[in-house]
Amino acid sequence: TDYAFGPPKVDGVRFLVYKTTQLLVLALKTGEIDLILGSVMPEFHPDLQGAPSIILLEVEDLLPAVMHFNLRRIPWGYAPYPPPDRTADSGFWLRQAISHLLDKQTMVSALLQGHGRIAHSMVSPANDGWVNNSVPVPPYDLALARAILDDPAKGGAAGIGLDPPGDCSRDTPAGCRSLPRFGTAFFEILTPQADYDPVLASVGAMIADAMRQVGLNALSRPTAWGEILNRLESRDFELALVLRPEQHQLDPWTLSRGDPDYLFDHFHSSNAAGGFNAVGFWDAEFDGIAGASRLELDFMPRDWHVRRAQGVLVERLPVMPLYFRNWTWAYRVDRFVGWELVGTTVFNYWTLQGLEEAPNPAPVI
């Protein structure tokens, strides 16, 4: 009764859990549920498009799928940690080489079936006014990655060995480059399991295969999503593929999800010990820019700082954004009307405030 617009017209929300997407889609078609709380994969679109009273609403996500590096550990990041300055970033050239091993075009065209776009920055082009469209774009080029790793002043200076002849794999480590701390042994890329996110599962396999082609003994490790989040929180990982950063803690109802203040949350050094900065990024220039973005009240100066922050992230590569997927919301309109799209979701405060029973007109004689 104390809500600004009066109490919601619904008494509550009942959440049902389904073990497979097939069962989830069937529940929506039969009217057992009113909304699928999450994106419906493209392969299920045709099955739902012809269903009566079901709406499919496709919107571009504002946050990307991302590959994380644990910069607290060599060979990915700093020695020592925390670093005194950028000269301690011994993993920089390895990350530079890996940036050329990401076939983002195939990820979008083949795996997402065109339902998304390539990510060059941590801010989406669909996020009005905030994206930096001038950031450099590393090309997908195995030969260029190999050249960086072979360069004595780059890969050699980072302690990366030359690529010996023969195949590189978990079973044939003798054909792999030697890395600090690992030698020729394999390292893991934590990847969501296919039953949770089949696209990201395939992306992990693609990236690991490209790494092995240039002599990096990578293994894509299918891992339960909850375990990936726990490993990130405990800082116990090497590389990890993450669907999207967490929502801003002050914005649980997605009233302004697009605000790029999440760059501060995820990459400012003050959040490295126990905050969202799971990768352990520690950069004085970024800290200054991200801090300044919080001090500016006028839109244009803050926008300038946010663009500069994106530039630093693309230059230093603590993470590598892969793609922005389109989210497809599927919901019924025969029992309730009043669904509102806010940010990128129809499950938000305004939907709960506006939902009401669909009109049920009398039959026409």
Disulfide bonds with the S-S distance in Angstrom:
Cys168-Cys176 2.10
